[in-house]
Structures are given as structure tokens and as C-alpha cells.
Amino acid sequence: MESNTSARETLAALDADRAALAERTRMPAWYHALVGVTAAALVLLGVAPDTWTSNLMPVVLLAWIGLMLYPPRRSGIGTSSWSLPVLLLALGFLIALILVIVLVNVIAVETSLWWLIVPALLAFGAGWLLSVTSERTVRREVTRER
């Protein structure tokens, strides 16, 4: 009897630790919005004048890299490997970003520049969705029972 109680308490403590670790992976709302803004900036820089692109692209790419490195540094939790869901998520985002960049270039040639708002919003939404989904995936990995 005593060993069953001890085992239950140990398992309950492990579950509590996993829940606490999962909570540490939660990112602030500004983080998701900033990922979306950098995705939109990457799309819009494709049609910006060359001087803007050459000056701002390194800044946006450095911001993007910083945003991708922020979650493990903030939480102290990094994923040990690239799981299939994470790879599919990254591949889907990359394909969506490329399609939106192509769409922006077609729109910029064919119509008014005001129509660039739609692809920028699509890129923002894709970046935000990528950020939120990857956070949830990491939380699921942390709380996964083995």
C-alpha cells in the first residue's frame, strides 16, 4: 500500500513539473505579433526600392533570427530534435511565404500598390500562426507522457 501511495505522489510530482515546464514555454503576446510583423516585412521588402531592400533586409533577417532564438533562451527549454510536426510546420510556412512573395510581385506589377496590404496581412497571419503553433507543439512535447 505504501509503495502505491509513494508511486502516485512521485507521478503527481512529475506531472506538476511537466506542467510548470510547459508554462515556461509560453511566449508573451508581443512575441507572436513581432514574428508576424517580420514575416510581413520580408514579403514587402521584395517590392521595395533597391536601396530600401539593401538597407533593411539585413535588419529584418537579424530580427527574424533573434526571434527564432528567443524562446529557448527565455524558457531555458530547447527541443532536442526536429520532430515531423515541427518540420512540416516549417516547410508549410516556407511554402506559404514564397507564394505570398510571388503574389506580391505579381500584384505590384499588375495593380495599385494599395493591394500589397492583402499579402502583407497574409504574411503577418502566417507568421503569427507559425509562432503560436510552434509554441503549442513545444508545450505538447514537454508534457508528453513517455
Disulfide bonds with the S-S distance in Angstrom:
none
